[in-house]
Amino acid sequence: MRSVIRRAFGATVLLVAFVAVIVSGGRLSAQTLPTPASGPSASGQVTGALTAGSTLTIGIDGTMPDGWEALHLLEVSIVSGGHDLDRLRFDIEDNKLTVGDQDLIVGTGSTTTSDHLRVSSAEVVVTTGGANISFEVKAHVVKTLPEGARFLLTVVDDFGASAEVTRTLAEPQTGGITWGTVTAAILVALLAGGFVGNVFASRRRPPQRLSIYGSIQQRIEQERAGAQDRVE
């Protein structure tokens, strides 16, 4: 009987020790697991005009801590009044741009038109490096978009996590003084200088010289005046 009890007690001790080892090992493994990196982030800007015949320049900047290769999609949704008016989606792995429901392979020069936009794949610029990817496309407006339309810029990673920002139309940035501005300023300065010079020249005009006939007439009058003085 005692032997049975001892065996049972020994088995219990072994079981408790085994469970303790498993628990401690699990805790150790949990402590050594790497901390997962944060998800993607998004930024960007849209410039241009919303009227038909104008051009929109749409840019999206995506960032992924593990590297831009972990990103999957860049997407632009044009929204007005709670409705999606148009959509552009760039598949990073396939280098494919979807405009509306039409696909383009970037760099091939092909063109497609959606409800509001016409896009050429040759007018897409993609730049990558480190954790960042930059996407820019020139979209030609074929149908006027509502005033106040918003642009939802979205970045999606390979696991489905996403980040998005909303942008309204921004004024295109200027690069400071252009050659056209400089040329116009020079022309204005030259014209102003010529006008001022003419004004001063007219005010300082030298007295007119007598012609030869005027000189003879003046000499005759002087001689007559001298003769009359002698007679008197």
C-alpha positions as CSV (number, residue, x, y, z in Angstrom):
1,M,0.0,0.0,0.0
2,R,2.8,2.4,1.0
3,S,4.6,1.6,-2.2
4,V,1.6,2.5,-4.2
5,I,1.3,5.7,-2.3
6,R,5.0,6.5,-2.9
7,R,4.6,5.8,-6.6
8,A,1.6,8.0,-6.8
9,F,3.4,10.8,-4.9
10,G,6.4,10.5,-7.1
11,A,4.3,10.6,-10.3
12,T,2.6,13.7,-8.9
13,V,5.9,15.4,-8.2
14,L,7.1,14.6,-11.7
15,L,3.9,15.9,-13.2
16,V,4.2,19.2,-11.2
17,A,7.8,19.6,-12.2
18,F,7.0,19.0,-15.9
19,V,4.2,21.5,-15.8
20,A,6.5,24.1,-14.2
21,V,9.1,23.5,-16.9
22,I,6.5,24.0,-19.6
23,V,5.1,27.2,-18.0
24,S,8.6,28.7,-17.4
25,G,9.6,27.8,-20.9
26,G,6.5,29.4,-22.4
27,R,7.2,32.5,-20.4
28,L,10.8,32.6,-21.6
29,S,9.7,32.2,-25.2
30,A,7.1,35.0,-24.7
31,Q,9.8,37.3,-23.3
32,T,12.2,36.7,-26.2
33,L,9.7,37.2,-29.0
34,P,10.5,40.4,-31.0
35,T,8.2,43.3,-30.7
36,P,6.2,43.7,-33.9
37,A,6.8,46.8,-35.9
38,S,4.1,49.4,-36.4
39,G,2.0,49.4,-39.5
40,P,2.1,51.7,-42.6
41,S,1.7,55.4,-42.7
42,A,0.4,57.7,-45.5
43,S,0.8,61.2,-46.7
44,G,0.5,63.1,-50.0
45,Q,-0.8,66.0,-51.9
46,V,-3.1,66.8,-54.9
47,T,-2.7,69.9,-57.0
48,G,-4.2,71.3,-60.2
49,A,-7.8,72.1,-61.1
50,L,-11.2,70.2,-61.1
51,T,-12.6,71.5,-64.4
52,A,-12.6,69.6,-67.6
53,G,-9.5,70.1,-69.6
54,S,-7.4,70.6,-66.5
55,T,-4.7,68.3,-65.1
56,L,-4.5,66.9,-61.5
57,T,-1.2,65.9,-60.1
58,I,-1.8,63.3,-57.4
59,G,1.0,62.2,-55.1
60,I,1.0,59.5,-52.4
61,D,3.9,58.8,-50.0
62,G,3.8,55.5,-48.1
63,T,6.1,54.4,-45.3
64,M,6.6,50.9,-43.8
65,P,9.0,50.4,-40.9
66,D,10.1,46.9,-42.3
67,G,10.8,48.4,-45.7
68,W,8.6,49.6,-48.6
69,E,8.6,46.0,-50.0
70,A,6.1,45.1,-47.3
71,L,3.5,47.4,-48.8
72,H,0.9,46.1,-51.3
73,L,-1.4,48.9,-52.6
74,L,-1.5,52.7,-53.0
75,E,-5.0,54.0,-53.6
76,V,-6.7,57.3,-54.4
77,S,-10.5,57.7,-53.9
78,I,-12.2,60.9,-55.1
79,V,-15.2,61.5,-52.8
80,S,-18.0,64.1,-52.9
81,G,-21.2,64.2,-51.0
82,G,-20.5,60.8,-49.4
83,H,-20.1,59.1,-52.8
84,D,-17.0,57.7,-54.5
85,L,-16.7,59.5,-57.9
86,D,-13.6,57.8,-59.1
87,R,-10.7,55.6,-58.0
88,L,-7.1,55.0,-58.9
89,R,-5.3,51.9,-57.4
90,F,-1.6,51.1,-57.8
91,D,-0.6,47.4,-57.2
92,I,3.1,47.6,-56.1
93,E,4.0,44.0,-56.8
94,D,2.5,43.8,-60.2
95,N,3.5,47.4,-61.2
96,K,-0.2,47.8,-62.3
97,L,-2.3,50.9,-62.2
98,T,-6.1,50.5,-62.2
99,V,-8.1,53.6,-63.3
100,G,-11.8,53.1,-62.6
101,D,-12.1,49.5,-63.8
102,Q,-9.3,49.6,-66.4
103,D,-5.8,48.2,-65.8
104,L,-2.5,49.8,-67.0
105,I,1.0,48.4,-66.7
106,V,3.2,51.4,-65.7
107,G,5.8,52.4,-68.2
108,T,4.1,51.0,-71.3
109,G,2.7,54.2,-72.5
110,S,-0.9,52.9,-72.7
111,T,-3.8,55.2,-71.8
112,T,-7.2,54.7,-70.3
113,T,-10.2,56.8,-69.4
114,S,-12.5,56.5,-66.4
115,D,-15.7,58.5,-65.6
116,H,-13.7,61.7,-64.8
117,L,-10.1,61.1,-65.6
118,R,-7.8,60.1,-68.4
119,V,-4.4,58.6,-67.4
120,S,-1.3,57.6,-69.4
121,S,0.9,55.0,-67.8
122,A,3.9,57.0,-69.1
123,E,2.9,59.8,-66.7
124,V,3.4,57.7,-63.6
125,V,6.5,58.1,-61.5
126,V,7.3,55.7,-58.7
127,T,10.4,56.2,-56.4
128,T,11.4,53.7,-53.7
129,G,14.1,53.6,-51.0
130,G,14.4,52.2,-47.5
131,A,11.0,52.4,-45.8
132,N,9.5,54.8,-48.3
133,I,7.7,54.6,-51.6
134,S,6.5,57.7,-53.5
135,F,3.9,57.5,-56.2
136,E,2.9,60.4,-58.5
137,V,0.5,60.5,-61.5
138,K,-0.8,63.2,-63.8
139,A,-4.5,62.7,-64.4
140,H,-6.3,64.7,-67.1
141,V,-9.8,65.7,-66.1
142,V,-12.3,64.8,-68.8
143,K,-15.4,65.6,-66.8
144,T,-15.6,68.4,-64.2
145,L,-15.4,67.2,-60.6
146,P,-17.6,68.9,-58.0
147,E,-16.1,71.8,-56.1
148,G,-14.9,70.7,-52.7
149,A,-14.2,67.1,-53.8
150,R,-11.9,65.3,-51.4
151,F,-9.1,62.9,-52.2
152,L,-8.7,59.9,-49.9
153,L,-5.1,58.6,-50.1
154,T,-4.6,55.1,-48.7
155,V,-1.6,52.8,-48.2
156,V,-2.2,49.1,-47.6
157,D,0.5,46.6,-46.5
158,D,0.8,42.9,-47.3
159,F,-1.2,41.9,-44.2
160,G,-4.2,44.1,-45.0
161,A,-3.3,46.9,-42.5
162,S,-3.9,50.3,-43.9
163,A,-3.3,54.0,-43.3
164,E,-5.1,56.9,-44.9
165,V,-5.2,60.7,-45.1
166,T,-7.8,63.0,-46.7
167,R,-6.7,65.9,-48.9
168,T,-8.4,68.7,-50.7
169,L,-7.1,70.5,-53.7
170,A,-4.0,72.5,-53.0
171,E,-2.5,75.3,-54.9
172,P,0.6,74.2,-56.9
173,Q,3.8,75.2,-55.2
174,T,5.9,77.9,-57.0
175,G,9.7,77.7,-57.3
176,G,10.3,81.3,-56.4
177,I,11.3,83.9,-59.0
178,T,11.2,82.5,-62.6
179,W,13.0,83.6,-65.7
180,G,9.7,85.0,-67.0
181,T,9.4,87.2,-64.0
182,V,13.0,88.4,-64.3
183,T,12.5,89.2,-68.0
184,A,9.3,91.1,-67.4
185,A,11.1,93.1,-64.7
186,I,14.0,94.0,-67.0
187,L,11.6,95.1,-69.8
188,V,9.6,97.3,-67.3
189,A,12.9,98.9,-66.0
190,L,14.1,99.6,-69.6
191,L,10.8,101.2,-70.6
192,A,10.7,103.3,-67.4
193,G,14.3,104.4,-67.9
194,G,13.6,105.4,-71.5
195,F,10.5,107.4,-70.5
196,V,12.3,109.3,-67.7
197,G,15.3,110.0,-70.0
198,N,13.0,111.5,-72.6
199,V,11.3,113.7,-70.0
200,F,14.6,115.1,-68.8
201,A,15.9,115.6,-72.3
202,S,12.9,117.6,-73.3
203,R,13.3,119.8,-70.2
204,R,17.0,120.5,-70.8
205,R,16.7,121.1,-74.6
206,P,19.5,123.6,-75.6
207,P,18.5,127.0,-77.1
208,Q,18.1,127.0,-80.9
209,R,21.0,128.5,-82.9
210,L,20.3,131.2,-85.4
211,S,20.5,130.2,-89.0
212,I,22.9,132.2,-91.4
213,Y,20.0,134.3,-92.6
214,G,19.1,135.1,-89.0
215,S,22.7,136.2,-88.3
216,I,22.7,138.5,-91.4
217,Q,19.4,140.1,-90.4
218,Q,20.6,140.6,-86.9
219,R,23.8,142.3,-88.2
220,I,21.8,144.6,-90.5
221,E,19.6,145.7,-87.7
222,Q,22.6,146.4,-85.5
223,E,24.2,148.6,-88.2
224,R,21.0,150.5,-88.8
225,A,20.8,151.2,-85.1
226,G,24.4,152.5,-85.0
227,A,23.9,154.8,-88.0
228,Q,20.8,156.3,-86.5
229,D,22.7,157.0,-83.3
230,R,25.4,158.8,-85.3
231,V,22.8,161.0,-87.1
232,E,21.2,162.0,-83.9
